[in-house]
Amino acid sequence: MKHTLMIVEDDLDTSEMLRVYFEAQGYKVVTAASGNEALEKCKAEKLDLILLDVRLPDKDGFEVGQTLQADVRTSRLPVIFVTERRERDDRIAGLKLGAIDYITKPFDVQELRLRVRNALRRAGSQNNPVTGLPGEKLTTDRLSLMLERESWAALGINVVGLDKFNEIYGFVARDDVLRAIALTLTSAVDELGSIDDFVGHPAESQFVIITIPNKMQNLGAQISERLNQAMTYFYPIHDREAGFVRRGEDEADTIKVPFMSIAIASLSHKNDAVADVDTLKQALSQPLRV
């Protein structure tokens, strides 16, 4: 599968050179000549990494990086800053904004290629391959950091019956379910959560949301309602009409398999039983409805 890079560079000669070079290496390349254009294309394209020039005509790359960090849909998108600035403070500013690397001009294009390759390997190993959301390690890391706060809240969204659905309809249909759930969760967080909320996919049948206490109840209830209503649409029409999946050829041997459902565990700093991240992860996996 081709990785998609976005090159944000206002020097058209440099942009074109990088586009041709990386396309020859097997990448799909999207280009942008300004910060605003880059942010618009981030919404329209499924990107794997951004090469972001710091000096842009409308806003600097650090401002673009800050905007990407503030949006739950792009906060985990790998960014490599490309700049003429060599000062230590500039490098630190970029790294504080979540940049995974920082390269100064003039750069060696072979070195840049290796940095891109290594960044994609690191990112790919930590994100769920189906949904693109942070996987088990990143989610565990965020839960550990969350527990250090005085006030916190987390939701465990568990897909009950996903294994049976996969067994009956296959992995392609299962992956469609997971991607739809991921989209529903990120949209719900955008609409109902806080700006710093986190959405992870640590296990095949589980998603995790980190939010704040006063958002937890409404967010969990809305997600439960939306997803449980949507689950039936992943089944063929004859199964939807029956209200279950019929397994077995003979009437006497028929097994009625229930549809998938969503069960949510909601926890906050008020739960005294949560002593460490392992206890928290176990509690979030329990199918307790909000």
Protein Blocks (a to p, Z undefined) as FASTA:
>chain_A
ZZddddddfblklmmmmmmmmmmnopacdddfbfklmmmmmmmpccfbdcddfbdfkbcf
klmmmmmmmpmklmmgccddddfbfbfklmmmmmmnopabdcdddddfklmmmmmmmmmm
mmmmmpcfklopacfklmmmmmmmmmmpmbdcddddddehklmmmmmnojklmmmmmmmm
mmmmmmmmmmmmcfkbccddfbfkbccddddfklmmmmmmmmmmmmmmmmmmmpcfklmm
nopacedjbfklpccddddddddddddfklmklmbfklmmmmmmpccdZZ
